[in-house]
Amino acid sequence: MALLTIRNLTVAFATASGSFRAVDGIDLSVDPREVLAIVGESGSGKSVSMLAVMGLLPDTATVTADEMTFDGHDLLHMTGAERRRIIGREITMIFQEPIASLNPSFTVGFQIEEVLRLNMGLSRHAARARAIELFTAVGIPEPAVKIHAYPHQMSGGQCQRVMIAIAIASNPRLLIADEPTTALDVTIQKQILDLLMELQERHGMALIMITHDMGVVAETADRVIVQYKGHKMEEADVLSLFEAPSHPYTRALLAALPENATGDRLPTVSDFFGQEGVQ
Amino acid sequence: MTDYVVEGKGLTQDYYVSGGMFGKAKTVRAVKGIDFAVERGKTLAIVGESGSGKSTLARIVALIDHQSGGTLTIEGHEVDIARHKPDHVLRSKVQMVFQNPYGSLNPRQKVGDVLTEPLLLNTKLSARERREKAEAMLVKVGLGAEHYNRYPHMFSGGQRQRIAIARALMLNPTLLVLDEPVSALDLSVQAQVLNLLADLQDEFSLTYVFISHDLSVVRYIADDVLVMNKGECVEQASRDEIFSAPKHPYTQMLFAATPVTDVEAIRARVAHRKALRAGAGA
């Protein structure tokens, strides 16, 4: 049975010039222990649909769906208290800007221990021990020392490791990673992706990887959803997507990768839509 | 004799870090003696991670910062901006495009004013001539003359980067320093901007110094590649040499970290995961 099921999700924003649909009729499901990648360019609604699951959208957004369930619990019609038992514990999320995601006024140790004490009910002492354990698990050197550091004293890659440690602190069953490596260098990106895959395998959690980078998809995903302007273009397992992309937009995205360039010019998305008469 | 547009010899850059109330002041050497030369109409790509000093080097080449040591030669003339402020001719020769098209355009300045300002400062053209040139340049970079009176917020990221490129080209430069010009853009927009840069290079025989951390982009655009790590040049060679046989361990590490979208590699990874799961399930 699927862990997260979404049917016909629509998110509309009230703007000065009327209602704008950022996500329009998206269906998706994630199985336990599965890595799903959602690929799209900016404006494709790939982050918005996941923020809708987390309940992190502003009041101007209207979320409607035929179904939005996590492990049998209806996420659409539940009270705040019920929602808090799932969001942040069973489903956690990490974001693109690791340094901006942490509070600059508190040490990273305080921030992870806060999660452990409030969500897991650990004592101050136990929380400290568990925090050091988690820092070790995500590969932060000298965890007992780093626990006293403030976010500005750490590099971007280390801050992302702290964010991952916080996200896995409650042993979630689903981790949503929203462009987790976009702000990082390639060598650090490789380390963070390897870490996420290792943790996913070891803890048996499901992972939703939101990205615009086909390289990240190729390195991590089991199954891929391609989104464009709020609509789902294609859904396939990773191998068939790269071997035989069926939708012209997917073909365009793959052709626009500079390493696939043949000849002098890179094909662009408009070339593909023009050729095949798709809007 | 080879026609080098820009040549650097032993370029260094020191930054002075004050020690605060108690500590001792110290100097940090961000660029530690870089040699390079770029032929007319060619592209030199400078590759490195954050902190490698690649942007510091770009700012020296673009005549924004003065180097602490070494010599910079542009079209055969040695340039020392600390002693002689660059004149209009030199300023026109070297232009720069920055990474973030949202930060490099003034939100209160119309696109027309963005484009005509370099002409106003560096040439004696009349207002009408300036406008005509700006409108022609907008068309050249794939926008329209009707965009002249619009503000930057009305444009997407890719269009803004086109405006930034148009601004850099207004003075008919010979050398363009591009500091990560496509890394803030979406994949398909990145392809359009890279195509535009290639077209413009052919048309105006421009010389590019292209700063990037993305090896796949570098492979597409560069003729020569210079790999930097911690302020030092670890490897410098033609594109084909670097991509077929990287020699330095650091370059090899960069290649190993770059994601592969090759079908065979994905097949191997999927098979590996299946095996892992079967092992865990048994």
HADDOCK unambig.tbl for C-alpha pairs under 7 A between the chains (distance, minus, plus):
assign (segid A and resid 41 and name CA) (segid B and resid 186 and name CA) 5.88 0.50 0.50
assign (segid A and resid 42 and name CA) (segid B and resid 186 and name CA) 6.89 0.50 0.50
assign (segid A and resid 185 and name CA) (segid B and resid 49 and name CA) 5.95 0.50 0.50
assign (segid A and resid 185 and name CA) (segid B and resid 50 and name CA) 6.90 0.50 0.50
assign (segid A and resid 186 and name CA) (segid B and resid 257 and name CA) 5.88 0.50 0.50
assign (segid A and resid 186 and name CA) (segid B and resid 258 and name CA) 6.10 0.50 0.50
assign (segid A and resid 187 and name CA) (segid B and resid 254 and name CA) 6.39 0.50 0.50
assign (segid A and resid 187 and name CA) (segid B and resid 257 and name CA) 5.11 0.50 0.50
assign (segid A and resid 190 and name CA) (segid B and resid 257 and name CA) 5.44 0.50 0.50
assign (segid A and resid 215 and name CA) (segid B and resid 259 and name CA) 4.83 0.50 0.50
assign (segid A and resid 215 and name CA) (segid B and resid 260 and name CA) 5.88 0.50 0.50
assign (segid A and resid 215 and name CA) (segid B and resid 261 and name CA) 5.53 0.50 0.50
assign (segid A and resid 216 and name CA) (segid B and resid 259 and name CA) 6.44 0.50 0.50
assign (segid A and resid 218 and name CA) (segid B and resid 260 and name CA) 6.84 0.50 0.50
assign (segid A and resid 218 and name CA) (segid B and resid 261 and name CA) 5.46 0.50 0.50
assign (segid A and resid 218 and name CA) (segid B and resid 266 and name CA) 6.09 0.50 0.50
assign (segid A and resid 219 and name CA) (segid B and resid 259 and name CA) 6.47 0.50 0.50
assign (segid A and resid 239 and name CA) (segid B and resid 263 and name CA) 6.96 0.50 0.50
assign (segid A and resid 239 and name CA) (segid B and resid 266 and name CA) 6.51 0.50 0.50
assign (segid A and resid 239 and name CA) (segid B and resid 267 and name CA) 6.46 0.50 0.50
assign (segid A and resid 242 and name CA) (segid B and resid 263 and name CA) 6.29 0.50 0.50
assign (segid A and resid 243 and name CA) (segid B and resid 263 and name CA) 6.33 0.50 0.50
assign (segid A and resid 253 and name CA) (segid B and resid 188 and name CA) 6.48 0.50 0.50
assign (segid A and resid 256 and name CA) (segid B and resid 187 and name CA) 6.50 0.50 0.50
assign (segid A and resid 256 and name CA) (segid B and resid 188 and name CA) 5.74 0.50 0.50
assign (segid A and resid 256 and name CA) (segid B and resid 191 and name CA) 5.80 0.50 0.50
assign (segid A and resid 258 and name CA) (segid B and resid 216 and name CA) 5.54 0.50 0.50
assign (segid A and resid 258 and name CA) (segid B and resid 217 and name CA) 5.65 0.50 0.50
assign (segid A and resid 258 and name CA) (segid B and resid 220 and name CA) 5.93 0.50 0.50
assign (segid A and resid 259 and name CA) (segid B and resid 216 and name CA) 5.29 0.50 0.50
assign (segid A and resid 265 and name CA) (segid B and resid 195 and name CA) 5.97 0.50 0.50
assign (segid A and resid 266 and name CA) (segid B and resid 191 and name CA) 5.68 0.50 0.50
assign (segid A and resid 266 and name CA) (segid B and resid 195 and name CA) 6.40 0.50 0.50
assign (segid A and resid 268 and name CA) (segid B and resid 188 and name CA) 5.53 0.50 0.50
assign (segid A and resid 268 and name CA) (segid B and resid 191 and name CA) 6.02 0.50 0.50
assign (segid A and resid 268 and name CA) (segid B and resid 192 and name CA) 6.20 0.50 0.50
assign (segid A and resid 269 and name CA) (segid B and resid 188 and name CA) 5.84 0.50 0.50
